Amino acid sequence: MRKIILLLVATTFSLIGCSKGEDTLAKSDLKATMSAQLDPVLDGSLYPSAVYSMAQIKTVDKNALTYFNLSIESEVEFNGKIRVTNDKFIHETLIEKKFQKGMNNISVNLLWKYDDFIKFQNPGITHFSFQLLDREGKLVTNTDVEVPYRSVSECVFALKNGNQVLDFRAFFASYVNEDSKLIDPFLSETLREHNETYKAKPNVQLSSGWAGYQLGADYADLQVIAIVAQLMRKGMNYSNITDTSNSSTKVYSQNVRFINETLAVKNANCVDGSVLLASILEKIGIRCFLVAIPGHMYLAYSRTGKMQIPSADIQYVETTLIGSGSLEKVFGGKNDQDQKFIGIKAARELGLKPIQ
């Protein structure tokens, strides 16, 4: 038995040695030191949802959108490259730079694997490797950074930067997914069950199916009511689960269920329910707003397609009351102060895309 264990250990060391040898770079004659850290504004953790949300915002200067800060002190001036690797979040990233003699402070963005972000449902820890290379690709120096990361379900809605608190509640729009493959089957089921339920009342049937605004405001209302009633029939309930394990005092975040999760568990907090309903309504062409107030969110939609705020065309939907069984309560009025309207169409035009 002891010989078998020794053989296995020897084989393991041999395999590790072979793998490490393949990645060994020739050593450069240049002398430099390098340190790297995640941007301090993120308070020590990477938030995949925020990286995803920021990726295509048209008003953001992509050159200013950096996540890591490097300090490189060189004995001489030289042209070289910074090579960054990580097996989870990025493609290998090469950054060509001219490095000055002395201290060089450099902030870098990376080639993110955006399509993989949806996989990271739980927090974890990863490592980013930074290599400083000379013009010939020889290694000058290197450093690794251990980075905790949060779940992609964790939405950053505010960030404390010095004495300022920056508002990122628009990022909730990234959880609205009008492209979800689950919506069409839901709509087919809703149409069939609604028209079957009201077959004796032709005036409240969806006789023209899902028509958006084509048949006027009253028909738009009828479509929304039918969808909310279907969520009631499915047993959707309010669940006040928003907390995460995030202990940051600078980055404010909350857990948001993706719409497949909400439909599966039939539970939704105020954001989950608003995100789900907005996804379905946007699919049929009904323009929606996530309405955020301190500590709460509900939905609003335009009855006519007009998007001006404030407007008499806006109808509010209190998604936390879908489980009450009362349509009257769900479609009550709102007169809250400090409302922030997050228009889904406007968010898409700005570059905020669904996380998927």
C-alpha positions as CSV (number, residue, x, y, z in Angstrom):
1,M,0.0,0.0,0.0
2,R,2.8,2.4,0.9
3,K,4.5,1.8,-2.5
4,I,1.2,2.5,-4.3
5,I,0.7,5.8,-2.4
6,L,4.3,6.9,-3.1
7,L,3.8,6.0,-6.8
8,L,0.6,8.1,-6.9
9,V,2.3,11.1,-5.2
10,A,5.3,10.8,-7.5
11,T,3.0,10.7,-10.5
12,T,1.1,13.8,-9.3
13,F,4.3,15.7,-8.7
14,S,5.5,14.7,-12.2
15,L,2.3,15.9,-13.8
16,I,2.4,19.2,-12.0
17,G,6.0,19.7,-13.0
18,C,5.2,19.1,-16.6
19,S,2.4,21.5,-16.6
20,K,4.4,24.2,-14.9
21,G,7.3,23.7,-17.3
22,E,5.1,24.4,-20.3
23,D,4.2,27.9,-19.0
24,T,7.8,28.9,-18.1
25,L,9.0,32.0,-19.8
26,A,12.6,33.0,-20.6
27,K,13.8,35.6,-18.0
28,S,14.5,39.1,-19.2
29,D,17.6,41.1,-18.2
30,L,15.4,44.1,-17.4
31,K,14.8,44.8,-13.7
32,A,11.4,46.0,-12.4
33,T,8.9,45.4,-9.6
34,M,5.2,45.2,-10.0
35,S,2.2,45.1,-7.7
36,A,-1.5,44.9,-8.6
37,Q,-4.8,45.4,-6.8
38,L,-8.5,45.5,-7.6
39,D,-9.8,49.1,-7.9
40,P,-10.4,50.2,-4.2
41,V,-13.8,51.6,-5.2
42,L,-15.0,48.0,-5.4
43,D,-14.0,47.4,-1.7
44,G,-12.1,44.2,-2.3
45,S,-14.6,42.2,-4.4
46,L,-15.5,41.7,-8.0
47,Y,-19.1,42.1,-9.0
48,P,-19.8,40.3,-12.3
49,S,-23.3,41.9,-12.7
50,A,-21.8,45.4,-12.5
51,V,-19.0,44.5,-15.0
52,Y,-21.6,43.1,-17.3
53,S,-24.0,46.1,-16.9
54,M,-21.2,48.7,-17.5
55,A,-19.8,46.9,-20.6
56,Q,-21.9,48.5,-23.3
57,I,-23.1,51.8,-21.8
58,K,-22.7,54.3,-24.5
59,T,-22.0,57.3,-22.2
60,V,-19.1,55.6,-20.5
61,D,-15.6,56.1,-21.8
62,K,-14.3,52.6,-22.3
63,N,-10.7,53.8,-21.8
64,A,-11.7,55.1,-18.3
65,L,-13.5,51.8,-17.4
66,T,-10.7,50.1,-15.5
67,Y,-10.9,47.4,-12.8
68,F,-7.2,46.8,-11.7
69,N,-4.5,49.3,-10.7
70,L,-0.9,48.3,-11.3
71,S,2.3,49.9,-9.9
72,I,5.4,49.2,-11.9
73,E,8.8,50.5,-10.9
74,S,11.5,50.0,-13.6
75,E,15.2,50.7,-13.5
76,V,15.1,51.7,-17.2
77,E,12.7,53.0,-19.9
78,F,11.5,50.2,-22.2
79,N,8.7,49.1,-24.5
80,G,6.9,46.0,-23.3
81,K,3.6,44.3,-22.5
82,I,1.4,43.4,-19.5
83,R,-0.2,39.9,-19.8
84,V,-3.2,39.2,-17.7
85,T,-4.8,35.7,-17.3
86,N,-7.6,34.2,-15.3
87,D,-9.4,30.9,-15.9
88,K,-12.9,32.1,-15.0
89,F,-13.7,35.7,-16.0
90,I,-11.4,36.8,-18.8
91,H,-9.7,35.9,-22.0
92,E,-5.9,36.4,-22.0
93,T,-5.4,40.1,-22.2
94,L,-2.2,41.7,-23.6
95,I,-1.6,45.5,-23.1
96,E,1.3,47.1,-24.9
97,K,2.9,50.0,-23.1
98,K,6.0,52.2,-23.0
99,F,7.3,52.0,-19.4
100,Q,9.2,55.0,-18.0
101,K,12.2,54.7,-15.7
102,G,10.9,54.9,-12.2
103,M,7.3,54.5,-11.0
104,N,4.5,53.7,-13.5
105,N,0.9,53.8,-12.3
106,I,-1.4,52.0,-14.7
107,S,-5.1,51.2,-14.6
108,V,-6.3,48.4,-16.9
109,N,-9.5,47.0,-18.3
110,L,-9.6,43.3,-19.4
111,L,-11.2,41.1,-22.1
112,W,-14.1,39.8,-20.1
113,K,-15.9,36.5,-20.9
114,Y,-19.3,38.1,-20.6
115,D,-21.2,35.0,-21.9
116,D,-19.8,33.0,-19.0
117,F,-20.9,35.4,-16.2
118,I,-24.4,33.7,-15.9
119,K,-22.6,30.6,-14.6
120,F,-21.4,32.3,-11.4
121,Q,-24.4,31.8,-9.2
122,N,-22.4,31.6,-5.9
123,P,-19.7,33.8,-4.5
124,G,-16.2,32.5,-4.6
125,I,-12.5,33.4,-4.9
126,T,-10.3,33.5,-8.0
127,H,-6.8,34.6,-9.0
128,F,-5.7,37.0,-11.6
129,S,-2.1,36.6,-12.9
130,F,-0.1,39.6,-14.1
131,Q,3.1,39.3,-16.1
132,L,5.3,42.1,-17.2
133,L,7.1,41.2,-20.5
134,D,9.8,42.9,-22.4
135,R,9.6,43.6,-26.2
136,E,10.8,40.1,-26.9
137,G,8.2,38.5,-24.7
138,K,10.6,37.6,-21.9
139,L,9.5,37.8,-18.3
140,V,10.5,40.8,-16.4
141,T,8.4,40.2,-13.3
142,N,5.0,38.8,-12.3
143,T,2.5,39.0,-9.5
144,D,-0.8,37.2,-8.7
145,V,-3.9,38.8,-7.0
146,E,-6.5,36.8,-5.1
147,V,-9.9,38.3,-5.7
148,P,-13.2,37.4,-4.0
149,Y,-16.1,37.6,-6.4
150,R,-19.9,37.9,-5.8
151,S,-22.8,36.0,-7.4
152,V,-24.0,37.4,-10.7
153,S,-27.4,37.5,-9.0
154,E,-26.1,40.3,-6.7
155,C,-27.1,43.6,-8.2
156,V,-25.0,46.7,-7.3
157,F,-27.5,49.5,-6.8
158,A,-25.3,52.1,-5.1
159,L,-21.6,52.8,-4.4
160,K,-20.0,55.0,-1.8
161,N,-17.1,57.0,-3.2
162,G,-15.7,59.3,-0.6
163,N,-18.5,61.5,0.7
164,Q,-20.7,60.7,-2.4
165,V,-23.1,57.8,-2.8
166,L,-23.4,57.0,-6.5
167,D,-26.8,55.8,-7.7
168,F,-26.7,52.6,-9.8
169,R,-30.3,51.5,-9.5
170,A,-30.5,51.5,-13.3
171,F,-28.5,48.3,-13.2
172,F,-31.7,46.5,-12.1
173,A,-32.7,46.8,-15.7
174,S,-30.1,44.2,-16.6
175,Y,-32.2,41.5,-14.8
176,V,-35.2,42.3,-17.1
177,N,-35.0,39.7,-19.9
178,E,-37.5,40.2,-22.6
179,D,-35.5,37.7,-24.7
180,S,-36.1,34.8,-22.3
181,K,-37.2,31.6,-24.0
182,L,-39.6,31.0,-21.1
183,I,-41.9,33.9,-22.0
184,D,-43.5,32.6,-25.2
185,P,-44.8,29.4,-23.5
186,F,-46.0,31.5,-20.6
187,L,-47.9,33.8,-23.0
188,S,-49.4,30.9,-24.9
189,E,-50.7,29.4,-21.7
190,T,-52.0,32.7,-20.4
191,L,-53.9,33.5,-23.6
192,R,-55.5,30.0,-23.7
193,E,-56.5,30.0,-20.0
194,H,-57.7,33.6,-20.0
195,N,-60.0,33.2,-23.0
196,E,-61.2,29.8,-21.7
197,T,-62.0,31.5,-18.3
198,Y,-63.9,34.3,-20.0
199,K,-65.5,32.5,-22.9
200,A,-68.9,33.7,-21.8
201,K,-67.7,37.3,-21.7
202,P,-66.4,38.2,-25.2
203,N,-65.8,41.8,-24.2
204,V,-62.9,40.8,-21.8
205,Q,-61.4,38.1,-24.0
206,L,-58.1,38.7,-25.6
207,S,-59.7,38.3,-29.0
208,S,-56.7,39.7,-30.9
209,G,-54.1,37.9,-28.8
210,W,-51.0,39.9,-27.8
211,A,-51.3,43.2,-29.7
212,G,-49.3,45.7,-27.6
213,Y,-50.7,49.1,-28.3
214,Q,-52.4,48.3,-31.6
215,L,-55.9,48.2,-30.2
216,G,-55.7,51.2,-27.8
217,A,-55.2,51.8,-24.1
218,D,-58.0,49.6,-22.8
219,Y,-56.8,46.6,-24.7
220,A,-53.3,47.2,-23.4
221,D,-54.7,47.2,-19.8
222,L,-56.6,44.0,-20.5
223,Q,-53.3,42.3,-21.6
224,V,-51.5,43.4,-18.4
225,I,-54.5,42.2,-16.2
226,A,-54.5,38.8,-17.9
227,I,-50.8,38.3,-17.3
228,V,-51.1,39.4,-13.6
229,A,-54.1,37.1,-13.2
230,Q,-52.1,34.2,-14.7
231,L,-49.3,34.8,-12.1
232,M,-51.9,34.7,-9.4
233,R,-53.3,31.4,-10.8
234,K,-49.7,30.0,-10.7
235,G,-49.5,30.8,-7.0
236,M,-46.9,33.6,-7.1
237,N,-46.2,34.8,-3.6
238,Y,-44.3,37.6,-2.0
239,S,-41.0,36.7,-0.4
240,N,-38.9,39.3,1.3
241,I,-35.5,37.8,0.5
242,T,-33.0,40.4,-0.6
243,D,-29.9,40.1,1.7
244,T,-26.6,38.6,0.6
245,S,-23.5,37.6,2.4
246,N,-21.8,40.8,1.2
247,S,-20.3,42.7,4.2
248,S,-19.1,45.7,2.2
249,T,-19.8,49.2,3.7
250,K,-19.1,50.9,0.4
251,V,-20.9,48.7,-2.2
252,Y,-24.6,48.4,-1.7
253,S,-26.2,45.3,-3.4
254,Q,-29.1,42.9,-3.2
255,N,-29.9,39.5,-4.5
256,V,-32.2,39.5,-7.6
257,R,-33.7,36.3,-9.0
258,F,-33.6,35.7,-12.7
259,I,-37.0,35.3,-14.2
260,N,-36.5,31.5,-14.7
261,E,-35.9,31.2,-10.9
262,T,-38.9,33.3,-10.0
263,L,-41.2,31.3,-12.2
264,A,-39.8,28.0,-10.8
265,V,-40.0,28.8,-7.1
266,K,-43.1,31.0,-7.4
267,N,-41.7,33.5,-4.9
268,A,-40.6,37.1,-5.5
269,N,-39.5,40.1,-3.6
270,C,-40.4,43.5,-4.9
271,V,-37.5,43.6,-7.4
272,D,-38.0,40.0,-8.5
273,G,-41.7,40.5,-9.3
274,S,-41.1,43.8,-11.0
275,V,-38.3,42.4,-13.2
276,L,-40.4,39.3,-14.1
277,L,-43.5,41.4,-15.1
278,A,-41.4,43.9,-17.0
279,S,-39.8,41.1,-19.0
280,I,-43.1,39.7,-20.0
281,L,-44.7,43.1,-20.8
282,E,-41.7,44.3,-22.8
283,K,-41.9,41.1,-24.9
284,I,-45.4,42.0,-26.0
285,G,-44.5,45.6,-26.7
286,I,-45.9,47.2,-23.5
287,R,-43.4,49.8,-22.3
288,C,-42.4,49.5,-18.7
289,F,-40.6,51.3,-15.9
290,L,-39.0,49.8,-12.8
291,V,-40.0,52.4,-10.1
292,A,-37.5,52.5,-7.3
293,I,-38.1,54.4,-4.0
294,P,-36.0,54.0,-0.9
295,G,-36.3,50.4,0.3
296,H,-38.8,49.3,-2.3
297,M,-39.6,48.8,-6.0
298,Y,-42.8,48.4,-8.1
299,L,-43.7,48.5,-11.7
300,A,-45.2,51.1,-14.0
301,Y,-46.3,50.8,-17.6
302,S,-47.5,53.2,-20.2
303,R,-51.1,52.6,-21.3
304,T,-50.5,54.3,-24.7
305,G,-46.8,53.9,-25.4
306,K,-46.0,57.5,-24.4
307,M,-42.9,57.6,-22.2
308,Q,-43.0,61.0,-20.6
309,I,-42.8,61.1,-16.8
310,P,-45.0,62.2,-15.1
311,S,-47.9,61.3,-17.3
312,A,-51.6,60.4,-16.9
313,D,-50.9,57.4,-19.2
314,I,-48.9,55.7,-16.5
315,Q,-50.4,52.8,-14.6
316,Y,-48.7,51.4,-11.5
317,V,-48.5,47.7,-10.6
318,E,-47.6,46.7,-7.0
319,T,-46.1,43.3,-7.7
320,T,-45.7,42.4,-4.0
321,L,-49.5,42.1,-3.9
322,I,-49.9,39.6,-6.7
323,G,-50.1,36.9,-4.0
324,S,-53.0,38.7,-2.4
325,G,-55.4,37.5,-5.0
326,S,-56.8,41.0,-5.4
327,L,-56.4,42.7,-8.8
328,E,-57.7,45.9,-7.3
329,K,-54.9,46.0,-4.8
330,V,-52.3,45.2,-7.4
331,F,-53.4,48.0,-9.7
332,G,-53.7,50.7,-7.0
333,G,-52.4,54.2,-7.3
334,K,-49.1,55.5,-6.0
335,N,-48.1,58.9,-4.7
336,D,-44.6,58.2,-3.3
337,Q,-41.9,60.8,-3.1
338,D,-38.4,60.3,-4.5
339,Q,-39.6,58.0,-7.3
340,K,-36.8,56.9,-9.7
341,F,-38.2,55.7,-13.0
342,I,-36.0,53.2,-14.8
343,G,-37.4,52.9,-18.3
344,I,-36.5,49.5,-19.9
345,K,-36.5,50.8,-23.5
346,A,-34.3,53.8,-22.4
347,A,-32.0,51.4,-20.6
348,R,-31.6,49.3,-23.7
349,E,-30.9,52.4,-25.8
350,L,-28.3,53.4,-23.3
351,G,-26.6,50.0,-23.6
352,L,-27.8,48.2,-20.5
353,K,-28.5,44.7,-21.8
354,P,-30.1,41.6,-20.2
355,I,-27.7,39.4,-18.3
356,Q,-28.1,36.0,-20.0
